[in-house]
Amino acid sequence: MWNIRNRKSKNTPIPLFDEGFLRRLERMNFRTAPYLRGGMAGERRSRNLRPALDFSDHRPYTPGDDLRHVDWNAYSRHEELFVKLGEATQSVNVHILLDSSPSMAWSPNQKVTELDRNFSNVQSRKWDSARQLAGALSYMGLSGGERLEITPFAQTLADSFGPTQGKRQAIPMLKYLASEVAISTAKAGTQSGLVHSLANYARRHPHGGLLVLISDLLDTAATDTTEEWEELAEALSYFPVPRWQVLVLHLLSEQEYRPTFDGDYDFRDMETGESLPFHLNQSTLTQYRLRVKTWCTQLQSASAKRAATYARVLAESPLEQSILPYLRQRGAVQ
């Protein structure tokens, strides 16, 4: 999957990250909100002034302050103790939630019988793109000194990679995405996996951080009482500002967004297993495309109402030439 010598896998069709691309990633970082809190060890400037050796301002000394931060020059002039304040560096907690539900394995060129046999061996451009995108963003975070955690989810949360920090963790992270993350074989239940998983994740991480959600959002299906976008709005409600900053990466295949099928087909819902016959013609496809565009617009509105950034990404788009510039345009990276 990645540029790891002598460890190529037949079951990982993801393109390599060459060294040049990784070096270019190191010049990028997440554009986080100034209110976002993080740890005190890192490379990102904090919004809050704290006792520090790098001078920016003063405040009166209080018992218990570190004497290293006392401005002795000011004391010699005014005979009063002042503590030097500065913008202490901090690391941001980056949480990447990777959708591993069955629909992420869908491919327009893959037979249903092949998908049924073994999800772990599936070759799906959408799933490949999801792992590649997660890898690029994770490498960006690790090289920037952020604290990283990657968690796949379907109906429930899977085992996480991390939390970890430091560029030396890049190779274990890439190996994890290449060989240890697999599509879930669990069928969708009565409760949305998205809402259930995100609610549990928020409870496990009360301190917050930057949340990157990579998902096709296909289990936000409408019911008799809810609209599709309401599932996403409910899920994001567990990640309020200023504790959290959320980036929603809505990953779809080109054939899911703008299908070109024609004729009679039996379509199966990969989340529920339900199958229905359809006759596809230009009129049907036009209605479908309009419905998908409306759905994406509703998801974007639902994200905005929860102060989250929404970005729709096509799996077939080149990562470096298309997806990363688009994320920079959306204000997600810089």
Steps between C-alpha positions, in 0.01 A plus 500: 500500500762750608869539423612213726765278342439128461162514673256540216166329537293345221184612676584869535453678166565849641765697307834564667586816685842582362756690704449819299130507581567438870748788509241725340246389760739612773464857375124484559303498823146519629338840522359487850284756674682723753266393778592131467675368808789256491794366696787722603766315302485574131580737216171692471460841665230512766247782510529529879790683663674281756813531715781457251860593433403668170382842614171647378341664806514523882277412791561531875675209669283267708629237747573174321612656168818359350789732591654438158222714353558797733623815323794592723582807294154640577551414868828696512323809365167481684576272795190298413482145368352448155462180300584506131219374278539354153327293235593151615506234230241225509407188310145444378321168551413376150229232490444325166181294482510268199175347377552126446135407441420262211398779261859627500594182309264575212651510154311533167726232349475254790258209497277454805609138539864610523414756766306244699789257517751707686478870583859503622627421150273741316654735245284813506618837379284669764650298786850546359445875473364518856811331642730707283332822610518390865869418453585837346320697771648282774852547364438874483397499866788286622762701312349818646530378858130434554363220717327249270237232543338301214181306568305298241127468560196326355214407735746536787847640556792273410843490664694823458850581387641733765477739657856564396726789411818563306618446146663170599147355524434562129611156381293308762204720406537424129539128569185511713296654218652267243447167671303522825192702403226300326144550386248390762280203415228608744163591354332827588268480797205703612725773642722706275860391529609859438303649790572212738873491423555875514306532825717231660816659365411840645438343840842333489678826413356778717797733444423553131727592211486493122265229370535385137208283389565301180178330388262450209221589748277236339359377828338841548203350315163665530226333702130567532569756774841649417679655206838370390691807616355477852715194575816700430374801698431276799841333474681835484308634800732295722798712387422859603729800465725619654600157625491351151572601143348265242588429136253278310652336191209357302658235277304370203584306188449673165236238409317567825493871436450502120407145390506399133318164522235413247249213493359258757688438825449342839651739754591385847540727800842404634413631846175305547520225235164601352472452123263673255461488118540823301470603138746782432462749218593864453189624681568280803867598512414871478266468798763304691774759437274782614413305814866438580587867453213596732621244755856639490369856539295394803803328655706814446229712667476256791879520545497880491230512768731300726798726412665217304679531165352278226694389193371255238780291350488265201700180550639508147649850541883514527599561861780751450375673185133526593394400852767678707469828303123479547543453876729804505235697315240388755725627779569157648876493439766757424 
